[in-house]
Structures are given as structure tokens and as C-alpha cells.
């Protein structure tokens, strides 16, 4: 099924009132909703060499990290001396957005939406009083480009998301969204009303620190044991059962 036309067509809850609670659902993007790793790695390499003058030989894991954090680790692993206050980070992020934007036509040909992602986003969006957004290590522009390419932005309020455009860890991004994304009546979302769905153990730990209940998906190489040890309260095999995703979100916010 084309990712642009995928919509949730499964059964609606037989008792809608069972989901009648205000909730904020945060999604990780890469390897949780989609995989554009080949395009991203090429953009990293081009942007890094443009800013530092050195090739990006040694990469690092992106799990749980923002582009801002990764830039300084790239520098350390590739023996490039960069001071945090020299403006190099801003230059790198600008170059990264330009490089990624130049490859936007490769997203569909070299990337893929994760199985069930569109249907699960649509299913959670159908739950009453539920707001969905993202917590992404990518910059706002690059995160948006990824989601738009696969038609997943339809179900998300990207204006309130957290992105790697700022030099903060994901735990801080989660906390900021929770405190500033107002629910009905303009009130703040509590920790008990906030869920973070992700595939990585570092993200799970960030959720615990940032004040969100972590729901994990076995889309990557991380094992169920590792995800639970990090703090995941629910571990799903994938996103192909939208009803299971809805149930996990309900259970995470009904405690």
C-alpha cells in the first residue's frame, strides 16, 4: 500500500469512553516510524566535510541523540578540534539541512515507512482528546521533510514537537513539550498523560528522565530485555496492529 494513501480502516473502540482521557503522544521518527538512514548518512558526511574541511570517516550511533549532540561526537571520533562556542554547530546544522534538502527526492527511493506506522498514527489520532507530535534528533526542517515524504505528517502536530535544532538532549525536549504543549483549557500535560513511543533504549531512558511513559517497539536491533531494563512499560513487536498500539497508549496513560 502506498504510504501516502494509507489510512486506519480498522474497528473503532466499542466503548469510546474507555479512551476518554487527555493525553499527549510523542513519537520518535527514525526506525520507529520510518527509515531513511542511507539518505541521512550521506547528508551527515557532506555537511561535516563542508564545515570542518575533514571527511566523516567514523560515524556514531544516532539512537537517542540529536543532530547537535552527534556533531560534537563526530568531531571527537574523527579528531577534529571544535570549540562549542565558535558557531560551528550552527554552520553544521545549516549545511545538514541544505544537504538533506538536496536529497529530498531520494527519500522514497532509498527509504521506507515502517510497517503499520501510518495506520497506527491514524488509530491513535482517533482516540478522543489525544494530541500527537514528535521528539526527533533531526532538525525541524529535516524531520518535517521525512514525515511529509511518506504522508505521515497528516496525523501529527509538528508545531509543538521537539527537534535536534537546539543543543539539548531528548529528555529536555520531552520535558519542554510536556510543559508547553497545552491541553484542553490551556493546562499543562502531566507525566501520567504523556507517552513516548520509540524503538531505542536511550530514548526509553530519555522518556523516564523527561517525564513520559515509554512504550517501545521492536523495530531496531535493541532486544525486548534491553528495552524493559531501560524502563519500557510496554514492548510491541511492531506497529502492524493499530489496536494494540491504541491499547498500549491507553494503558500507559490510565495508571
N, C-alpha and C positions, 0 to 999 in steps of 0.2 A: 504493500500500500504506500502511495506517495506520502511523504511526511507532511506536505503542505495541506493535504486533504484529510489527514487522519483526525477523527473526532470520536469522543467517547459515545458509544451507542449501546452500552450495556444497561442492565437494570438499575433503576434509581432505588435508593433505600426504601424499604417497605414502610419504615417508620421514620420519616424525615426528622421528627423531633429528637431522635436519638443523637443527631449530629448538631442540635441547636445550641451551639456554644461559639463564642467569638474566638477565633484562632488566627495565628499568623504562621504560615507555612513557608519556610525558606528552603530553597533548592540549591545544591551545588550544581555546576554546569558540566564541567569536563569529566567524562566517564560515568557520570550519573545520568545526565540527560542526552549527551551526545559525545562523539569522539572526533575531534579534528586535530589530533596530535601531530600528524605529518605536516600540516599547514603551519601550526603554531611553532614547531621546532625550526622550520625554515625561516619564519619571521624573527624568532629569537636570534638566530645566527646572524642574519643580515643586520638587524638593529644593533646588536652587540658590537660587531666589527665596525659599523659606521660610527659609533660613538667613541669606542676605545682605540680603534685602529688595530685591534688584535682579533684573530679568529676565535670563535667559540668552539674550542676543542672538547672541553669537558662539561657535560651537562649535569643537571641535578634533578632530583625528584620534584615534581610540581605538586604532589599531594599535600593539601593543607596549606599551601603557600600562595602568597600574592606575587604578582609580577615585580613589585617593588622589592620584596624580600629576595626574590630569585636573582635580581640584577646584582646585588651585592655578593650573593653566593657564587654567581658566575665569575665575578671578579676574583674572589678568593681562590676558587678552584682553578682558574686559568692564570693566576699570578699577575693580575692587573691591579695596580695600586690606584684606588679611587677614594677620595675623601667624601663622606656623606653630605657635606655642605657645599660642594663645588658646583652643583647644578647638573651633574652627570646623570642622576636618576631621572630628572625631568626630561633631559635630552633623550635618554633611552626610551622612556615611555612614549614620547612623541614619535621617535623613529620606529618603535614597535607598532604603533597604530598605523603609521604610514605603510610599513612593510606588510602588515596583516591586511590592510585595506587593498593593497595592490594584488593580493592573492584571494580576494573575496570570491572570484569565480571558480576557485579550486575547492571551496568548502564542500559542495555537494559531490564533486567527483572524487575527492580524496578523503572525505569524512563520512560519518554515518550518524543517524539518530539511534539511540539505544532502544532495543525492543520494548515496546509498551510505553515509552516516555510520553508521547502525545496523548494517548488515551488516559494515562494516569494523571497527567496535568489537567485534562478536561474533567475527569471524575472528581478530583479534589476541588476544582473550581466550582463544581455543582453543589458542594456542601455549603449550607447556609452560614452566613457571617464569617466567611473564610477569605483571607487575603493571601495571595501567593506572590513571592518575589524571589530573588536570587542572592546568594552570597558567593561571589566569584573572585578568584585570584586575578582574573583578567581585568583590564581597564574597562570602563563603562562602554566605550565605543566598540571594543573588540568583543566583549560579552554580548552586547546587543546584536552585532553582526552575526555571531554564531547562531543565536536563537532565531533571528529573522530568517536566516538562510534555510532553516528547517521548519519554519512556521510555528515555532514553539512560543514565540513572544505573545501570541494571542491570549494566553491564559495567565500572564504574569503582569504585575505592576512593577515595571522596571524603574520607575521614578524613585521608588523607595529602597532600591537594592543597595547592596554593599559591594564595592569593587576594588580591584588592586591598583586603582589610580592614586590612592593615598598610601602612605607608608605606615600602615597599621596591620597587625596580624588579623586573621579571620575572626578570632574570638572578640576583638574590639569591634569589628564590623557587625558581628551578630548582635552585640550589646547595643550598639548605636541604632541599628534598625529597630530593635525591640522597644527602645526607649522613645524613638521619634516617629515610628510609623503608627499613627493614631488609629484606634479602632472606633467603634460607634461612640458618638458623644465626645470624641476628641481625647479619650483616655489612652493611657499607655498600655501596651501588651505586657502581661506578666510573664514570668518564666514558665509558668504552668500552661500558658496559652500559646507558647512558641515552640515550633518543631523545625528541626534542620534535617533534611534528607540528603544523604551523601553516600559515597562508596569507599571513603578512606578513613583510616584510624586517626590521622592527625586532625581531620575535620570533626570527627566524633569528639575528640578531646577539646577542640575549639568550641563546640556546642556546649559542652559541660561548663567550660570556663565562662562563656559568653551568656549563659542563661537560656539555653534552649534544650528541649528534649531531643536527643539524637535518634533518628531512625536510619538504619544502614541498609544498603543494597549491595549484593554480591556481584557487582559489575566488573570489578577490577581484580587484582591479584591478592588483595587482602582476604584473609580467611574469616569465617564466622567467629572463631575463637578470638582472633585479634580485635575484631570489631566490638565484641562483647566486653573484652578486657578493657578496651578504651572507654567503654561506657554506654554503648548502644543498648537501648531497652528493647528494640525490635530489630531483627535482621531478616530482610526479604531476599529471596533467591534472585529476583529481578523485578522489573516493573510491568510484566506482562499480565498481571492480574490486578486491574484497577480497583476491584472491590477490596482486595487485600491491602492495597495502599490506603484506601479510604479508612479501612478498619484500623490500620496501624496509626494513622493520624488521629483518629477518634480516640483510641486507647491512650495515646501519648498525651492528649490534652484533657482527658476525663479523670485524671487521678486526683 
